[in-house]
Amino acid sequence: MSVQRLSFITVLGGVLSWAGLGYLTYACAPTTLTCIIFLVLLLPAAFTPLTLLAYYLHRRFARPGNEQRKFRDAMREAGLLAGLLVAWAGLRMVEALNWITMLVMLGVVVVLEIRQLMERK
């Protein structure tokens, strides 16, 4: 699949997720089910702008090369960060998020990304 097609699908999914989040926060009362739906919709809603930002940064600052690989790397990085944001939002909903757990989870994501970069070389 081409980078343009993947970008279009990513943006379309993000727009639909943001629309779903808007509707959910406007029309529904905060229950357990709506909180779970909120977290499910938050993942692609956070994934889309992070993917596009990471892809732009890869194109701008990385070595010239394969565009597919740059987009795949951007999607991996955005997926890690979006999952981290959703985990933080879920922990905040149950009031279990503090600075220590936030920093430990961020450290795990950084270590995973460094490990991925080291395996490539």
Biopython code that builds the backbone (N, CA, C, O; Angstrom):
import numpy as np
from Bio.PDB.StructureBuilder import StructureBuilder

atoms = [
    (1, "MET", "N", (0.835, -1.164, 0.000)),
    (1, "MET", "CA", (0.000, 0.000, 0.000)),
    (1, "MET", "C", (0.888, 1.238, 0.000)),
    (1, "MET", "O", (1.927, 1.254, 0.661)),
    (2, "SER", "N", (0.500, 2.248, -0.716)),
    (2, "SER", "CA", (1.319, 3.451, -0.824)),
    (2, "SER", "C", (1.186, 4.305, 0.437)),
    (2, "SER", "O", (0.250, 4.147, 1.220)),
    (3, "VAL", "N", (2.134, 5.198, 0.607)),
    (3, "VAL", "CA", (2.140, 6.079, 1.777)),
    (3, "VAL", "C", (0.935, 7.012, 1.744)),
    (3, "VAL", "O", (0.343, 7.294, 2.785)),
    (4, "GLN", "N", (0.569, 7.491, 0.562)),
    (4, "GLN", "CA", (-0.586, 8.386, 0.453)),
    (4, "GLN", "C", (-1.874, 7.682, 0.860)),
    (4, "GLN", "O", (-2.727, 8.264, 1.531)),
    (5, "ARG", "N", (-2.005, 6.433, 0.450)),
    (5, "ARG", "CA", (-3.218, 5.675, 0.794)),
    (5, "ARG", "C", (-3.271, 5.394, 2.302)),
    (5, "ARG", "O", (-4.326, 5.514, 2.925)),
    (6, "LEU", "N", (-2.134, 5.023, 2.876)),
    (6, "LEU", "CA", (-2.085, 4.794, 4.320)),
    (6, "LEU", "C", (-2.358, 6.081, 5.089)),
    (6, "LEU", "O", (-3.034, 6.061, 6.118)),
    (7, "SER", "N", (-1.835, 7.193, 4.593)),
    (7, "SER", "CA", (-2.087, 8.480, 5.244)),
    (7, "SER", "C", (-3.568, 8.829, 5.194)),
    (7, "SER", "O", (-4.135, 9.302, 6.179)),
    (8, "PHE", "N", (-4.192, 8.593, 4.044)),
    (8, "PHE", "CA", (-5.621, 8.881, 3.906)),
    (8, "PHE", "C", (-6.450, 8.026, 4.862)),
    (8, "PHE", "O", (-7.362, 8.531, 5.516)),
    (9, "ILE", "N", (-6.137, 6.742, 4.942)),
    (9, "ILE", "CA", (-6.874, 5.841, 5.836)),
    (9, "ILE", "C", (-6.671, 6.246, 7.294)),
    (9, "ILE", "O", (-7.608, 6.203, 8.091)),
    (10, "THR", "N", (-5.456, 6.637, 7.635)),
    (10, "THR", "CA", (-5.167, 7.073, 8.990)),
    (10, "THR", "C", (-5.949, 8.334, 9.341)),
    (10, "THR", "O", (-6.538, 8.422, 10.418)),
    (11, "VAL", "N", (-5.954, 9.306, 8.439)),
    (11, "VAL", "CA", (-6.675, 10.555, 8.687)),
    (11, "VAL", "C", (-8.183, 10.299, 8.757)),
    (11, "VAL", "O", (-8.866, 10.877, 9.603)),
    (12, "LEU", "N", (-8.701, 9.453, 7.891)),
    (12, "LEU", "CA", (-10.128, 9.135, 7.920)),
    (12, "LEU", "C", (-10.512, 8.485, 9.248)),
    (12, "LEU", "O", (-11.529, 8.838, 9.846)),
    (13, "GLY", "N", (-9.698, 7.536, 9.705)),
    (13, "GLY", "CA", (-9.967, 6.915, 10.997)),
    (13, "GLY", "C", (-9.890, 7.904, 12.140)),
    (13, "GLY", "O", (-10.678, 7.835, 13.083)),
    (14, "GLY", "N", (-8.940, 8.825, 12.057)),
    (14, "GLY", "CA", (-8.813, 9.841, 13.098)),
    (14, "GLY", "C", (-9.997, 10.791, 13.132)),
    (14, "GLY", "O", (-10.493, 11.136, 14.205)),
    (15, "VAL", "N", (-10.449, 11.211, 11.961)),
    (15, "VAL", "CA", (-11.603, 12.122, 11.901)),
    (15, "VAL", "C", (-12.847, 11.433, 12.460)),
    (15, "VAL", "O", (-13.606, 12.036, 13.218)),
    (16, "LEU", "N", (-13.052, 10.179, 12.087)),
    (16, "LEU", "CA", (-14.208, 9.449, 12.621)),
    (16, "LEU", "C", (-14.098, 9.260, 14.131)),
    (16, "LEU", "O", (-15.102, 9.334, 14.840)),
    (17, "SER", "N", (-12.892, 9.018, 14.624)),
    (17, "SER", "CA", (-12.710, 8.862, 16.066)),
    (17, "SER", "C", (-12.972, 10.161, 16.804)),
    (17, "SER", "O", (-13.615, 10.168, 17.853)),
    (18, "TRP", "N", (-12.468, 11.272, 16.250)),
    (18, "TRP", "CA", (-12.724, 12.564, 16.895)),
    (18, "TRP", "C", (-14.204, 12.905, 16.869)),
    (18, "TRP", "O", (-14.722, 13.477, 17.828)),
    (19, "ALA", "N", (-14.893, 12.564, 15.782)),
    (19, "ALA", "CA", (-16.337, 12.798, 15.717)),
    (19, "ALA", "C", (-17.055, 11.938, 16.756)),
    (19, "ALA", "O", (-17.977, 12.406, 17.425)),
    (20, "GLY", "N", (-16.632, 10.685, 16.888)),
    (20, "GLY", "CA", (-17.227, 9.811, 17.896)),
    (20, "GLY", "C", (-16.962, 10.305, 19.309)),
    (20, "GLY", "O", (-17.843, 10.235, 20.166)),
    (21, "LEU", "N", (-15.763, 10.801, 19.560)),
    (21, "LEU", "CA", (-15.460, 11.357, 20.885)),
    (21, "LEU", "C", (-16.303, 12.592, 21.170)),
    (21, "LEU", "O", (-16.801, 12.772, 22.282)),
    (22, "GLY", "N", (-16.459, 13.441, 20.158)),
    (22, "GLY", "CA", (-17.289, 14.631, 20.345)),
    (22, "GLY", "C", (-18.730, 14.278, 20.660)),
    (22, "GLY", "O", (-19.341, 14.854, 21.560)),
    (23, "TYR", "N", (-19.265, 13.329, 19.913)),
    (23, "TYR", "CA", (-20.641, 12.902, 20.162)),
    (23, "TYR", "C", (-20.775, 12.256, 21.535)),
    (23, "TYR", "O", (-21.737, 12.508, 22.260)),
    (24, "LEU", "N", (-19.808, 11.429, 21.881)),
    (24, "LEU", "CA", (-19.865, 10.711, 23.154)),
    (24, "LEU", "C", (-19.822, 11.674, 24.336)),
    (24, "LEU", "O", (-20.571, 11.504, 25.298)),
    (25, "THR", "N", (-18.957, 12.675, 24.275)),
    (25, "THR", "CA", (-18.857, 13.600, 25.403)),
    (25, "THR", "C", (-20.039, 14.562, 25.459)),
    (25, "THR", "O", (-20.369, 15.072, 26.530)),
    (26, "TYR", "N", (-20.679, 14.815, 24.322)),
    (26, "TYR", "CA", (-21.802, 15.734, 24.301)),
    (26, "TYR", "C", (-23.121, 15.053, 24.653)),
    (26, "TYR", "O", (-23.933, 15.626, 25.379)),
    (27, "ALA", "N", (-23.345, 13.846, 24.153)),
    (27, "ALA", "CA", (-24.671, 13.242, 24.225)),
    (27, "ALA", "C", (-24.829, 12.179, 25.305)),
    (27, "ALA", "O", (-25.959, 11.799, 25.610)),
    (28, "CYS", "N", (-23.745, 11.683, 25.897)),
    (28, "CYS", "CA", (-23.860, 10.556, 26.816)),
    (28, "CYS", "C", (-23.381, 10.930, 28.213)),
    (28, "CYS", "O", (-22.452, 11.719, 28.385)),
    (29, "ALA", "N", (-24.035, 10.349, 29.190)),
    (29, "ALA", "CA", (-23.618, 10.546, 30.577)),
    (29, "ALA", "C", (-22.402, 9.663, 30.865)),
    (29, "ALA", "O", (-22.255, 8.603, 30.256)),
    (30, "PRO", "N", (-21.538, 10.083, 31.776)),
    (30, "PRO", "CA", (-20.333, 9.287, 32.065)),
    (30, "PRO", "C", (-20.659, 8.043, 32.906)),
    (30, "PRO", "O", (-20.778, 8.115, 34.130)),
    (31, "THR", "N", (-20.796, 6.927, 32.232)),
    (31, "THR", "CA", (-20.982, 5.648, 32.900)),
    (31, "THR", "C", (-19.760, 4.781, 32.621)),
    (31, "THR", "O", (-18.840, 5.201, 31.920)),
    (32, "THR", "N", (-19.755, 3.587, 33.166)),
    (32, "THR", "CA", (-18.622, 2.691, 32.932)),
    (32, "THR", "C", (-18.491, 2.344, 31.452)),
    (32, "THR", "O", (-17.385, 2.328, 30.912)),
    (33, "LEU", "N", (-19.601, 2.070, 30.806)),
    (33, "LEU", "CA", (-19.567, 1.718, 29.385)),
    (33, "LEU", "C", (-19.071, 2.878, 28.529)),
    (33, "LEU", "O", (-18.255, 2.679, 27.629)),
    (34, "THR", "N", (-19.557, 4.087, 28.801)),
    (34, "THR", "CA", (-19.108, 5.224, 27.994)),
    (34, "THR", "C", (-17.628, 5.549, 28.263)),
    (34, "THR", "O", (-16.938, 6.039, 27.369)),
    (35, "CYS", "N", (-17.144, 5.287, 29.456)),
    (35, "CYS", "CA", (-15.718, 5.487, 29.731)),
    (35, "CYS", "C", (-14.869, 4.498, 28.937)),
    (35, "CYS", "O", (-13.808, 4.857, 28.425)),
    (36, "ILE", "N", (-15.328, 3.268, 28.836)),
    (36, "ILE", "CA", (-14.605, 2.266, 28.043)),
    (36, "ILE", "C", (-14.645, 2.636, 26.567)),
    (36, "ILE", "O", (-13.630, 2.542, 25.877)),
    (37, "ILE", "N", (-15.806, 3.053, 26.077)),
    (37, "ILE", "CA", (-15.921, 3.484, 24.684)),
    (37, "ILE", "C", (-15.036, 4.699, 24.436)),
    (37, "ILE", "O", (-14.412, 4.803, 23.380)),
    (38, "PHE", "N", (-14.975, 5.615, 25.392)),
    (38, "PHE", "CA", (-14.109, 6.788, 25.275)),
    (38, "PHE", "C", (-12.650, 6.378, 25.098)),
    (38, "PHE", "O", (-11.947, 6.926, 24.249)),
    (39, "LEU", "N", (-12.199, 5.421, 25.895)),
    (39, "LEU", "CA", (-10.808, 4.976, 25.788)),
    (39, "LEU", "C", (-10.542, 4.270, 24.463)),
    (39, "LEU", "O", (-9.468, 4.415, 23.880)),
    (40, "VAL", "N", (-11.526, 3.506, 23.991)),
    (40, "VAL", "CA", (-11.373, 2.820, 22.699)),
    (40, "VAL", "C", (-11.299, 3.839, 21.564)),
    (40, "VAL", "O", (-10.498, 3.673, 20.645)),
    (41, "LEU", "N", (-12.114, 4.884, 21.611)),
    (41, "LEU", "CA", (-12.079, 5.910, 20.575)),
    (41, "LEU", "C", (-10.869, 6.823, 20.702)),
    (41, "LEU", "O", (-10.433, 7.417, 19.716)),
    (42, "LEU", "N", (-10.325, 6.938, 21.909)),
    (42, "LEU", "CA", (-9.172, 7.803, 22.115)),
    (42, "LEU", "C", (-7.916, 7.259, 21.440)),
    (42, "LEU", "O", (-7.053, 8.033, 21.025)),
    (43, "LEU", "N", (-7.808, 5.944, 21.329)),
    (43, "LEU", "CA", (-6.608, 5.361, 20.724)),
    (43, "LEU", "C", (-6.421, 5.803, 19.265)),
    (43, "LEU", "O", (-5.361, 6.345, 18.950)),
    (44, "PRO", "N", (-7.384, 5.604, 18.362)),
    (44, "PRO", "CA", (-7.153, 6.104, 16.994)),
    (44, "PRO", "C", (-7.166, 7.623, 16.896)),
    (44, "PRO", "O", (-6.532, 8.192, 16.008)),
    (45, "ALA", "N", (-7.890, 8.291, 17.809)),
    (45, "ALA", "CA", (-7.903, 9.750, 17.778)),
    (45, "ALA", "C", (-6.536, 10.318, 18.148)),
    (45, "ALA", "O", (-6.133, 11.350, 17.610)),
    (46, "ALA", "N", (-5.828, 9.671, 19.043)),
    (46, "ALA", "CA", (-4.478, 10.113, 19.398)),
    (46, "ALA", "C", (-3.452, 9.598, 18.391)),
    (46, "ALA", "O", (-2.427, 10.239, 18.157)),
    (47, "PHE", "N", (-3.730, 8.457, 17.808)),
    (47, "PHE", "CA", (-2.798, 7.834, 16.864)),
    (47, "PHE", "C", (-2.623, 8.669, 15.594)),
    (47, "PHE", "O", (-1.513, 8.774, 15.072)),
    (48, "THR", "N", (-3.701, 9.259, 15.097)),
    (48, "THR", "CA", (-3.658, 9.970, 13.825)),
    (48, "THR", "C", (-2.721, 11.176, 13.836)),
    (48, "THR", "O", (-1.812, 11.232, 13.007)),
    (49, "PRO", "N", (-2.902, 12.145, 14.739)),
    (49, "PRO", "CA", (-1.983, 13.289, 14.675)),
    (49, "PRO", "C", (-0.547, 12.917, 15.032)),
    (49, "PRO", "O", (0.395, 13.511, 14.507)),
    (50, "LEU", "N", (-0.374, 11.940, 15.919)),
    (50, "LEU", "CA", (0.977, 11.518, 16.265)),
    (50, "LEU", "C", (1.669, 10.836, 15.093)),
    (50, "LEU", "O", (2.874, 11.004, 14.905)),
    (51, "THR", "N", (0.924, 10.068, 14.302)),
    (51, "THR", "CA", (1.501, 9.425, 13.123)),
    (51, "THR", "C", (1.948, 10.464, 12.103)),
    (51, "THR", "O", (3.058, 10.394, 11.576)),
    (52, "LEU", "N", (1.081, 11.418, 11.832)),
    (52, "LEU", "CA", (1.426, 12.429, 10.842)),
    (52, "LEU", "C", (2.591, 13.294, 11.313)),
    (52, "LEU", "O", (3.451, 13.659, 10.511)),
    (53, "LEU", "N", (2.629, 13.623, 12.588)),
    (53, "LEU", "CA", (3.743, 14.400, 13.126)),
    (53, "LEU", "C", (5.050, 13.610, 13.049)),
    (53, "LEU", "O", (6.078, 14.145, 12.635)),
    (54, "ALA", "N", (5.009, 12.354, 13.444)),
    (54, "ALA", "CA", (6.222, 11.530, 13.398)),
    (54, "ALA", "C", (6.686, 11.315, 11.961)),
    (54, "ALA", "O", (7.889, 11.303, 11.702)),
    (55, "TYR", "N", (5.764, 11.148, 11.033)),
    (55, "TYR", "CA", (6.149, 10.977, 9.633)),
    (55, "TYR", "C", (6.792, 12.248, 9.090)),
    (55, "TYR", "O", (7.784, 12.189, 8.364)),
    (56, "TYR", "N", (6.228, 13.386, 9.444)),
    (56, "TYR", "CA", (6.837, 14.646, 9.017)),
    (56, "TYR", "C", (8.252, 14.777, 9.580)),
    (56, "TYR", "O", (9.171, 15.166, 8.859)),
    (57, "LEU", "N", (8.429, 14.459, 10.847)),
    (57, "LEU", "CA", (9.757, 14.552, 11.454)),
    (57, "LEU", "C", (10.730, 13.563, 10.825)),
    (57, "LEU", "O", (11.906, 13.883, 10.650)),
    (58, "HIS", "N", (10.259, 12.365, 10.480)),
    (58, "HIS", "CA", (11.114, 11.393, 9.799)),
    (58, "HIS", "C", (11.527, 11.900, 8.422)),
    (58, "HIS", "O", (12.687, 11.770, 8.030)),
    (59, "ARG", "N", (10.589, 12.470, 7.697)),
    (59, "ARG", "CA", (10.918, 12.988, 6.365)),
    (59, "ARG", "C", (11.851, 14.183, 6.454)),
    (59, "ARG", "O", (12.710, 14.367, 5.592)),
    (60, "ARG", "N", (11.690, 14.987, 7.481)),
    (60, "ARG", "CA", (12.478, 16.216, 7.596)),
    (60, "ARG", "C", (13.898, 15.950, 8.092)),
    (60, "ARG", "O", (14.850, 16.540, 7.582)),
    (61, "PHE", "N", (14.049, 15.068, 9.082)),
    (61, "PHE", "CA", (15.334, 14.934, 9.752)),
    (61, "PHE", "C", (16.047, 13.607, 9.524)),
    (61, "PHE", "O", (17.244, 13.510, 9.795)),
    (62, "ALA", "N", (15.358, 12.590, 9.040)),
    (62, "ALA", "CA", (16.007, 11.297, 8.839)),
    (62, "ALA", "C", (16.761, 11.287, 7.507)),
    (62, "ALA", "O", (16.590, 12.164, 6.661)),
    (63, "ARG", "N", (17.589, 10.274, 7.357)),
    (63, "ARG", "CA", (18.331, 10.117, 6.109)),
    (63, "ARG", "C", (17.370, 9.828, 4.961)),
    (63, "ARG", "O", (16.319, 9.221, 5.166)),
    (64, "PRO", "N", (17.726, 10.258, 3.760)),
    (64, "PRO", "CA", (16.856, 9.941, 2.619)),
    (64, "PRO", "C", (16.810, 8.432, 2.404)),
    (64, "PRO", "O", (17.813, 7.733, 2.545)),
    (65, "GLY", "N", (15.645, 7.962, 2.067)),
    (65, "GLY", "CA", (15.535, 6.524, 1.854)),
    (65, "GLY", "C", (14.102, 6.110, 1.600)),
    (65, "GLY", "O", (13.309, 6.853, 1.023)),
    (66, "ASN", "N", (13.797, 4.926, 2.037)),
    (66, "ASN", "CA", (12.527, 4.285, 1.771)),
    (66, "ASN", "C", (11.391, 5.002, 2.516)),
    (66, "ASN", "O", (11.411, 5.109, 3.742)),
    (67, "GLU", "N", (10.404, 5.487, 1.758)),
    (67, "GLU", "CA", (9.271, 6.192, 2.359)),
    (67, "GLU", "C", (8.365, 5.237, 3.128)),
    (67, "GLU", "O", (7.802, 5.609, 4.157)),
    (68, "GLN", "N", (8.219, 4.006, 2.633)),
    (68, "GLN", "CA", (7.398, 3.013, 3.333)),
    (68, "GLN", "C", (7.952, 2.750, 4.730)),
    (68, "GLN", "O", (7.200, 2.674, 5.702)),
    (69, "ARG", "N", (9.261, 2.614, 4.818)),
    (69, "ARG", "CA", (9.889, 2.344, 6.103)),
    (69, "ARG", "C", (9.717, 3.521, 7.056)),
    (69, "ARG", "O", (9.485, 3.324, 8.249)),
    (70, "LYS", "N", (9.827, 4.739, 6.541)),
    (70, "LYS", "CA", (9.629, 5.921, 7.376)),
    (70, "LYS", "C", (8.211, 5.974, 7.915)),
    (70, "LYS", "O", (7.991, 6.293, 9.084)),
    (71, "PHE", "N", (7.247, 5.659, 7.051)),
    (71, "PHE", "CA", (5.858, 5.695, 7.514)),
    (71, "PHE", "C", (5.587, 4.575, 8.509)),
    (71, "PHE", "O", (4.850, 4.770, 9.475)),
    (72, "ARG", "N", (6.176, 3.404, 8.281)),
    (72, "ARG", "CA", (6.014, 2.295, 9.216)),
    (72, "ARG", "C", (6.630, 2.636, 10.569)),
    (72, "ARG", "O", (6.049, 2.331, 11.610)),
    (73, "ASP", "N", (7.799, 3.265, 10.560)),
    (73, "ASP", "CA", (8.421, 3.690, 11.811)),
    (73, "ASP", "C", (7.569, 4.739, 12.517)),
    (73, "ASP", "O", (7.416, 4.705, 13.738)),
    (74, "ALA", "N", (7.021, 5.662, 11.750)),
    (74, "ALA", "CA", (6.160, 6.693, 12.329)),
    (74, "ALA", "C", (4.907, 6.071, 12.950)),
    (74, "ALA", "O", (4.461, 6.501, 14.014)),
    (75, "MET", "N", (4.345, 5.064, 12.289)),
    (75, "MET", "CA", (3.168, 4.394, 12.840)),
    (75, "MET", "C", (3.511, 3.640, 14.120)),
    (75, "MET", "O", (2.722, 3.633, 15.064)),
    (76, "ARG", "N", (4.684, 3.003, 14.159)),
    (76, "ARG", "CA", (5.096, 2.295, 15.367)),
    (76, "ARG", "C", (5.257, 3.269, 16.540)),
    (76, "ARG", "O", (4.761, 3.018, 17.639)),
    (77, "GLU", "N", (5.948, 4.367, 16.294)),
    (77, "GLU", "CA", (6.167, 5.348, 17.353)),
    (77, "GLU", "C", (4.854, 5.974, 17.814)),
    (77, "GLU", "O", (4.642, 6.166, 19.011)),
    (78, "ALA", "N", (3.976, 6.289, 16.870)),
    (78, "ALA", "CA", (2.687, 6.870, 17.218)),
    (78, "ALA", "C", (1.819, 5.872, 17.978)),
    (78, "ALA", "O", (1.082, 6.254, 18.887)),
    (79, "GLY", "N", (1.902, 4.604, 17.610)),
    (79, "GLY", "CA", (1.144, 3.583, 18.332)),
    (79, "GLY", "C", (1.602, 3.446, 19.771)),
    (79, "GLY", "O", (0.785, 3.298, 20.681)),
    (80, "LEU", "N", (2.911, 3.494, 19.975)),
    (80, "LEU", "CA", (3.430, 3.439, 21.347)),
    (80, "LEU", "C", (2.957, 4.633, 22.168)),
    (80, "LEU", "O", (2.502, 4.474, 23.301)),
    (81, "LEU", "N", (3.067, 5.828, 21.593)),
    (81, "LEU", "CA", (2.662, 7.018, 22.331)),
    (81, "LEU", "C", (1.147, 7.085, 22.535)),
    (81, "LEU", "O", (0.682, 7.499, 23.597)),
    (82, "ALA", "N", (0.387, 6.685, 21.531)),
    (82, "ALA", "CA", (-1.076, 6.689, 21.681)),
    (82, "ALA", "C", (-1.505, 5.677, 22.737)),
    (82, "ALA", "O", (-2.393, 5.958, 23.542)),
    (83, "GLY", "N", (-0.883, 4.505, 22.736)),
    (83, "GLY", "CA", (-1.189, 3.523, 23.788)),
    (83, "GLY", "C", (-0.830, 4.032, 25.162)),
    (83, "GLY", "O", (-1.546, 3.778, 26.131)),
    (84, "LEU", "N", (0.273, 4.749, 25.254)),
    (84, "LEU", "CA", (0.671, 5.334, 26.532)),
    (84, "LEU", "C", (-0.335, 6.388, 26.987)),
    (84, "LEU", "O", (-0.693, 6.437, 28.164)),
    (85, "LEU", "N", (-0.790, 7.229, 26.064)),
    (85, "LEU", "CA", (-1.781, 8.248, 26.424)),
    (85, "LEU", "C", (-3.108, 7.624, 26.865)),
    (85, "LEU", "O", (-3.747, 8.102, 27.802)),
    (86, "VAL", "N", (-3.513, 6.556, 26.183)),
    (86, "VAL", "CA", (-4.756, 5.878, 26.566)),
    (86, "VAL", "C", (-4.602, 5.217, 27.936)),
    (86, "VAL", "O", (-5.526, 5.249, 28.749)),
    (87, "ALA", "N", (-3.440, 4.619, 28.192)),
    (87, "ALA", "CA", (-3.199, 4.017, 29.507)),
    (87, "ALA", "C", (-3.217, 5.088, 30.598)),
    (87, "ALA", "O", (-3.779, 4.876, 31.672)),
    (88, "TRP", "N", (-2.606, 6.228, 30.319)),
    (88, "TRP", "CA", (-2.636, 7.319, 31.293)),
    (88, "TRP", "C", (-4.059, 7.823, 31.521)),
    (88, "TRP", "O", (-4.441, 8.111, 32.655)),
    (89, "ALA", "N", (-4.842, 7.930, 30.449)),
    (89, "ALA", "CA", (-6.235, 8.385, 30.600)),
    (89, "ALA", "C", (-7.053, 7.374, 31.396)),
    (89, "ALA", "O", (-7.863, 7.758, 32.240)),
    (90, "GLY", "N", (-6.848, 6.086, 31.132)),
    (90, "GLY", "CA", (-7.568, 5.060, 31.887)),
    (90, "GLY", "C", (-7.190, 5.064, 33.356)),
    (90, "GLY", "O", (-8.054, 4.938, 34.224)),
    (91, "LEU", "N", (-5.904, 5.209, 33.640)),
    (91, "LEU", "CA", (-5.479, 5.276, 35.039)),
    (91, "LEU", "C", (-5.998, 6.544, 35.710)),
    (91, "LEU", "O", (-6.324, 6.525, 36.897)),
    (92, "ARG", "N", (-6.077, 7.629, 34.974)),
    (92, "ARG", "CA", (-6.606, 8.871, 35.541)),
    (92, "ARG", "C", (-8.086, 8.734, 35.846)),
    (92, "ARG", "O", (-8.572, 9.297, 36.828)),
    (93, "MET", "N", (-8.809, 7.992, 35.015)),
    (93, "MET", "CA", (-10.240, 7.800, 35.261)),
    (93, "MET", "C", (-10.501, 7.056, 36.556)),
    (93, "MET", "O", (-11.473, 7.341, 37.256)),
    (94, "VAL", "N", (-9.641, 6.106, 36.878)),
    (94, "VAL", "CA", (-9.825, 5.350, 38.124)),
    (94, "VAL", "C", (-8.995, 5.941, 39.263)),
    (94, "VAL", "O", (-8.860, 5.342, 40.330)),
    (95, "GLU", "N", (-8.442, 7.131, 39.011)),
    (95, "GLU", "CA", (-7.657, 7.877, 39.988)),
    (95, "GLU", "C", (-6.472, 7.083, 40.524)),
    (95, "GLU", "O", (-6.190, 7.092, 41.722)),
    (96, "ALA", "N", (-5.786, 6.397, 39.616)),
    (96, "ALA", "CA", (-4.610, 5.619, 39.996)),
    (96, "ALA", "C", (-3.340, 6.159, 39.360)),
    (96, "ALA", "O", (-2.284, 5.535, 39.459)),
    (97, "LEU", "N", (-3.430, 7.313, 38.707)),
    (97, "LEU", "CA", (-2.266, 7.879, 38.031)),
    (97, "LEU", "C", (-1.559, 8.865, 38.950)),
    (97, "LEU", "O", (-2.181, 9.777, 39.494)),
    (98, "ASN", "N", (-0.266, 8.676, 39.117)),
    (98, "ASN", "CA", (0.550, 9.659, 39.822)),
    (98, "ASN", "C", (1.828, 9.861, 39.025)),
    (98, "ASN", "O", (2.037, 9.221, 37.994)),
    (99, "TRP", "N", (2.680, 10.754, 39.509)),
    (99, "TRP", "CA", (3.886, 11.098, 38.763)),
    (99, "TRP", "C", (4.836, 9.922, 38.629)),
    (99, "TRP", "O", (5.506, 9.781, 37.606)),
    (100, "ILE", "N", (4.900, 9.091, 39.631)),
    (100, "ILE", "CA", (5.834, 7.962, 39.589)),
    (100, "ILE", "C", (5.408, 6.950, 38.532)),
    (100, "ILE", "O", (6.230, 6.509, 37.729)),
    (101, "THR", "N", (4.137, 6.582, 38.526)),
    (101, "THR", "CA", (3.692, 5.615, 37.521)),
    (101, "THR", "C", (3.779, 6.210, 36.114)),
    (101, "THR", "O", (4.089, 5.506, 35.153)),
    (102, "MET", "N", (3.507, 7.496, 36.003)),
    (102, "MET", "CA", (3.603, 8.143, 34.704)),
    (102, "MET", "C", (5.037, 8.105, 34.178)),
    (102, "MET", "O", (5.261, 7.788, 33.010)),
    (103, "LEU", "N", (5.993, 8.423, 35.021)),
    (103, "LEU", "CA", (7.392, 8.426, 34.593)),
    (103, "LEU", "C", (7.908, 7.015, 34.331)),
    (103, "LEU", "O", (8.704, 6.814, 33.414)),
    (104, "VAL", "N", (7.468, 6.034, 35.119)),
    (104, "VAL", "CA", (7.885, 4.652, 34.889)),
    (104, "VAL", "C", (7.345, 4.156, 33.551)),
    (104, "VAL", "O", (8.071, 3.513, 32.793)),
    (105, "MET", "N", (6.088, 4.445, 33.253)),
    (105, "MET", "CA", (5.505, 4.026, 31.986)),
    (105, "MET", "C", (6.176, 4.725, 30.808)),
    (105, "MET", "O", (6.407, 4.104, 29.771)),
    (106, "LEU", "N", (6.492, 6.007, 30.959)),
    (106, "LEU", "CA", (7.213, 6.729, 29.911)),
    (106, "LEU", "C", (8.604, 6.138, 29.714)),
    (106, "LEU", "O", (9.072, 6.020, 28.582)),
    (107, "GLY", "N", (9.263, 5.769, 30.800)),
    (107, "GLY", "CA", (10.577, 5.137, 30.705)),
    (107, "GLY", "C", (10.518, 3.808, 29.972)),
    (107, "GLY", "O", (11.418, 3.497, 29.192)),
    (108, "VAL", "N", (9.481, 3.020, 30.207)),
    (108, "VAL", "CA", (9.326, 1.738, 29.510)),
    (108, "VAL", "C", (9.175, 1.974, 28.005)),
    (108, "VAL", "O", (9.772, 1.255, 27.204)),
    (109, "VAL", "N", (8.383, 2.971, 27.621)),
    (109, "VAL", "CA", (8.197, 3.273, 26.200)),
    (109, "VAL", "C", (9.512, 3.734, 25.574)),
    (109, "VAL", "O", (9.835, 3.342, 24.453)),
    (110, "VAL", "N", (10.267, 4.558, 26.284)),
    (110, "VAL", "CA", (11.559, 5.021, 25.756)),
    (110, "VAL", "C", (12.519, 3.853, 25.600)),
    (110, "VAL", "O", (13.224, 3.768, 24.594)),
    (111, "VAL", "N", (12.562, 2.946, 26.580)),
    (111, "VAL", "CA", (13.441, 1.781, 26.493)),
    (111, "VAL", "C", (13.032, 0.883, 25.324)),
    (111, "VAL", "O", (13.893, 0.367, 24.612)),
    (112, "LEU", "N", (11.729, 0.692, 25.122)),
    (112, "LEU", "CA", (11.266, -0.113, 23.980)),
    (112, "LEU", "C", (11.684, 0.504, 22.653)),
    (112, "LEU", "O", (12.089, -0.208, 21.734)),
    (113, "GLU", "N", (11.588, 1.819, 22.551)),
    (113, "GLU", "CA", (11.965, 2.477, 21.296)),
    (113, "GLU", "C", (13.482, 2.413, 21.082)),
    (113, "GLU", "O", (13.934, 2.194, 19.959)),
    (114, "ILE", "N", (14.252, 2.597, 22.119)),
    (114, "ILE", "CA", (15.710, 2.495, 21.996)),
    (114, "ILE", "C", (16.108, 1.078, 21.614)),
    (114, "ILE", "O", (16.998, 0.884, 20.786)),
    (115, "ARG", "N", (15.461, 0.095, 22.207)),
    (115, "ARG", "CA", (15.746, -1.302, 21.870)),
    (115, "ARG", "C", (15.426, -1.583, 20.406)),
    (115, "ARG", "O", (16.172, -2.283, 19.721)),
    (116, "GLN", "N", (14.322, -1.036, 19.937)),
    (116, "GLN", "CA", (13.956, -1.215, 18.535)),
    (116, "GLN", "C", (14.997, -0.582, 17.623)),
    (116, "GLN", "O", (15.352, -1.162, 16.597)),
    (117, "LEU", "N", (15.485, 0.585, 17.977)),
    (117, "LEU", "CA", (16.495, 1.243, 17.155)),
    (117, "LEU", "C", (17.826, 0.504, 17.190)),
    (117, "LEU", "O", (18.532, 0.464, 16.182)),
    (118, "MET", "N", (18.180, -0.077, 18.319)),
    (118, "MET", "CA", (19.429, -0.824, 18.435)),
    (118, "MET", "C", (19.385, -2.123, 17.653)),
    (118, "MET", "O", (20.400, -2.537, 17.093)),
    (119, "GLU", "N", (18.229, -2.777, 17.600)),
    (119, "GLU", "CA", (18.100, -4.029, 16.841)),
    (119, "GLU", "C", (18.225, -3.785, 15.347)),
    (119, "GLU", "O", (18.663, -4.666, 14.607)),
    (120, "ARG", "N", (17.845, -2.602, 14.902)),
    (120, "ARG", "CA", (17.897, -2.302, 13.479)),
    (120, "ARG", "C", (19.336, -2.139, 13.006)),
    (120, "ARG", "O", (19.651, -2.477, 11.865)),
    (121, "LYS", "N", (20.204, -1.632, 13.854)),
    (121, "LYS", "CA", (21.592, -1.376, 13.447)),
    (121, "LYS", "C", (22.482, -2.553, 13.581)),
    (121, "LYS", "O", (23.671, -2.466, 13.272)),
]
sb = StructureBuilder()
sb.init_structure("model")
sb.init_model(0)
sb.init_chain("A")
sb.init_seg("    ")
for serial, (resi, resn, name, xyz) in enumerate(atoms, 1):
    if name == "N":
        sb.init_residue(resn, " ", resi, " ")
    sb.init_atom(name, np.array(xyz, "f"), 0.0, 1.0, " ", f" {name:<3s}", serial, name[0])
structure = sb.get_structure()
